Amino acid sequence: MDTPEEPANLAFLRRLVTVLTIIMIGGVVTVVALLVIRLNAGPAPLPLPEQVTLPGGATATAFTVGSDWFAVVTEDDQILIFDQVTGTLRNTLTID
């Protein structure tokens, strides 16, 4: 029994689908690899001050950094905002 020869268009489409499948699999593997690499990377280091002198012997409970300032939250519910360059106290906010 002779197998009929497939049309040229069908052979082209079969090769095209195979190539596109390989490209899609490669793309998915690349995206997953980049996600794994990116998510396993450590966070960027924050520019923390070497030493902060809190007024009145306050104890810090939290710390955050802004564009040109950093803030320290103390145990007595105050937010102390310092200048990032000079380290001087800019503002004090009391949490009610």
Rosetta constraint file for C-alpha pairs under 8 A:
AtomPair CA 6 CA 10 HARMONIC 6.53 0.50
AtomPair CA 6 CA 11 HARMONIC 6.80 0.50
AtomPair CA 7 CA 11 HARMONIC 6.55 0.50
AtomPair CA 8 CA 12 HARMONIC 6.19 0.50
AtomPair CA 9 CA 13 HARMONIC 6.17 0.50
AtomPair CA 10 CA 14 HARMONIC 6.13 0.50
AtomPair CA 11 CA 15 HARMONIC 6.32 0.50
AtomPair CA 12 CA 16 HARMONIC 6.07 0.50
AtomPair CA 13 CA 17 HARMONIC 6.08 0.50
AtomPair CA 14 CA 18 HARMONIC 6.27 0.50
AtomPair CA 15 CA 19 HARMONIC 6.17 0.50
AtomPair CA 16 CA 20 HARMONIC 6.11 0.50
AtomPair CA 17 CA 21 HARMONIC 6.03 0.50
AtomPair CA 18 CA 22 HARMONIC 6.33 0.50
AtomPair CA 19 CA 23 HARMONIC 6.24 0.50
AtomPair CA 20 CA 24 HARMONIC 6.09 0.50
AtomPair CA 21 CA 25 HARMONIC 6.17 0.50
AtomPair CA 22 CA 26 HARMONIC 6.18 0.50
AtomPair CA 23 CA 27 HARMONIC 6.13 0.50
AtomPair CA 24 CA 28 HARMONIC 6.18 0.50
AtomPair CA 25 CA 29 HARMONIC 6.17 0.50
AtomPair CA 26 CA 30 HARMONIC 6.11 0.50
AtomPair CA 27 CA 31 HARMONIC 6.18 0.50
AtomPair CA 28 CA 32 HARMONIC 6.14 0.50
AtomPair CA 29 CA 33 HARMONIC 6.06 0.50
AtomPair CA 30 CA 34 HARMONIC 6.13 0.50
AtomPair CA 31 CA 35 HARMONIC 6.15 0.50
AtomPair CA 32 CA 36 HARMONIC 6.18 0.50
AtomPair CA 33 CA 37 HARMONIC 6.16 0.50
AtomPair CA 34 CA 38 HARMONIC 5.95 0.50
AtomPair CA 35 CA 39 HARMONIC 5.91 0.50
AtomPair CA 36 CA 40 HARMONIC 6.03 0.50
AtomPair CA 37 CA 41 HARMONIC 6.31 0.50
AtomPair CA 46 CA 65 HARMONIC 7.87 0.50
AtomPair CA 49 CA 84 HARMONIC 7.56 0.50
AtomPair CA 49 CA 87 HARMONIC 7.88 0.50
AtomPair CA 52 CA 87 HARMONIC 7.40 0.50
AtomPair CA 54 CA 58 HARMONIC 5.77 0.50
AtomPair CA 54 CA 59 HARMONIC 7.57 0.50
AtomPair CA 58 CA 74 HARMONIC 6.18 0.50
AtomPair CA 58 CA 75 HARMONIC 7.05 0.50
AtomPair CA 58 CA 76 HARMONIC 7.57 0.50
AtomPair CA 59 CA 74 HARMONIC 5.40 0.50
AtomPair CA 59 CA 75 HARMONIC 5.77 0.50
AtomPair CA 60 CA 72 HARMONIC 6.23 0.50
AtomPair CA 60 CA 73 HARMONIC 5.71 0.50
AtomPair CA 60 CA 74 HARMONIC 4.36 0.50
AtomPair CA 60 CA 75 HARMONIC 6.26 0.50
AtomPair CA 61 CA 72 HARMONIC 7.44 0.50
AtomPair CA 61 CA 73 HARMONIC 5.62 0.50
AtomPair CA 61 CA 74 HARMONIC 5.35 0.50
AtomPair CA 61 CA 75 HARMONIC 6.03 0.50
AtomPair CA 62 CA 72 HARMONIC 5.75 0.50
AtomPair CA 62 CA 73 HARMONIC 4.96 0.50
AtomPair CA 62 CA 74 HARMONIC 7.09 0.50
AtomPair CA 63 CA 70 HARMONIC 7.34 0.50
AtomPair CA 63 CA 71 HARMONIC 5.73 0.50
AtomPair CA 63 CA 72 HARMONIC 4.64 0.50
AtomPair CA 63 CA 73 HARMONIC 6.31 0.50
AtomPair CA 64 CA 70 HARMONIC 5.68 0.50
AtomPair CA 64 CA 71 HARMONIC 5.31 0.50
AtomPair CA 64 CA 72 HARMONIC 6.70 0.50
AtomPair CA 65 CA 69 HARMONIC 6.17 0.50
AtomPair CA 65 CA 70 HARMONIC 4.26 0.50
AtomPair CA 65 CA 71 HARMONIC 6.39 0.50
AtomPair CA 66 CA 70 HARMONIC 5.58 0.50
AtomPair CA 66 CA 71 HARMONIC 7.96 0.50
AtomPair CA 68 CA 83 HARMONIC 6.43 0.50
AtomPair CA 68 CA 84 HARMONIC 5.29 0.50
AtomPair CA 68 CA 85 HARMONIC 7.26 0.50
AtomPair CA 69 CA 81 HARMONIC 6.74 0.50
AtomPair CA 69 CA 82 HARMONIC 5.61 0.50
AtomPair CA 69 CA 83 HARMONIC 4.62 0.50
AtomPair CA 69 CA 84 HARMONIC 4.47 0.50
AtomPair CA 69 CA 85 HARMONIC 7.85 0.50
AtomPair CA 70 CA 81 HARMONIC 5.83 0.50
AtomPair CA 70 CA 82 HARMONIC 5.41 0.50
AtomPair CA 70 CA 83 HARMONIC 6.58 0.50
AtomPair CA 70 CA 84 HARMONIC 5.97 0.50
AtomPair CA 71 CA 79 HARMONIC 6.46 0.50
AtomPair CA 71 CA 80 HARMONIC 5.42 0.50
AtomPair CA 71 CA 81 HARMONIC 4.34 0.50
AtomPair CA 71 CA 82 HARMONIC 6.06 0.50
AtomPair CA 72 CA 79 HARMONIC 5.69 0.50
AtomPair CA 72 CA 80 HARMONIC 5.17 0.50
AtomPair CA 72 CA 81 HARMONIC 6.58 0.50
AtomPair CA 73 CA 77 HARMONIC 6.74 0.50
AtomPair CA 73 CA 78 HARMONIC 5.74 0.50
AtomPair CA 73 CA 79 HARMONIC 4.54 0.50
AtomPair CA 73 CA 80 HARMONIC 6.36 0.50
AtomPair CA 74 CA 78 HARMONIC 5.42 0.50
AtomPair CA 74 CA 79 HARMONIC 6.49 0.50
AtomPair CA 74 CA 80 HARMONIC 7.77 0.50
AtomPair CA 77 CA 94 HARMONIC 6.17 0.50
AtomPair CA 77 CA 95 HARMONIC 5.37 0.50
AtomPair CA 77 CA 96 HARMONIC 7.79 0.50
AtomPair CA 78 CA 92 HARMONIC 6.78 0.50
AtomPair CA 78 CA 93 HARMONIC 5.56 0.50
AtomPair CA 78 CA 94 HARMONIC 4.51 0.50
AtomPair CA 78 CA 95 HARMONIC 5.83 0.50
AtomPair CA 79 CA 92 HARMONIC 5.71 0.50
AtomPair CA 79 CA 93 HARMONIC 4.98 0.50
AtomPair CA 79 CA 94 HARMONIC 6.36 0.50
AtomPair CA 79 CA 95 HARMONIC 7.50 0.50
AtomPair CA 80 CA 89 HARMONIC 6.99 0.50
AtomPair CA 80 CA 90 HARMONIC 7.73 0.50
AtomPair CA 80 CA 91 HARMONIC 6.09 0.50
AtomPair CA 80 CA 92 HARMONIC 4.69 0.50
AtomPair CA 80 CA 93 HARMONIC 6.52 0.50
AtomPair CA 81 CA 89 HARMONIC 5.97 0.50
AtomPair CA 81 CA 90 HARMONIC 5.47 0.50
AtomPair CA 81 CA 91 HARMONIC 5.12 0.50
AtomPair CA 81 CA 92 HARMONIC 6.20 0.50
AtomPair CA 82 CA 87 HARMONIC 5.62 0.50
AtomPair CA 82 CA 88 HARMONIC 5.41 0.50
AtomPair CA 82 CA 89 HARMONIC 4.34 0.50
AtomPair CA 82 CA 90 HARMONIC 5.12 0.50
AtomPair CA 82 CA 91 HARMONIC 7.08 0.50
AtomPair CA 83 CA 87 HARMONIC 4.94 0.50
AtomPair CA 83 CA 88 HARMONIC 5.44 0.50
AtomPair CA 83 CA 89 HARMONIC 6.42 0.50
AtomPair CA 83 CA 90 HARMONIC 6.20 0.50
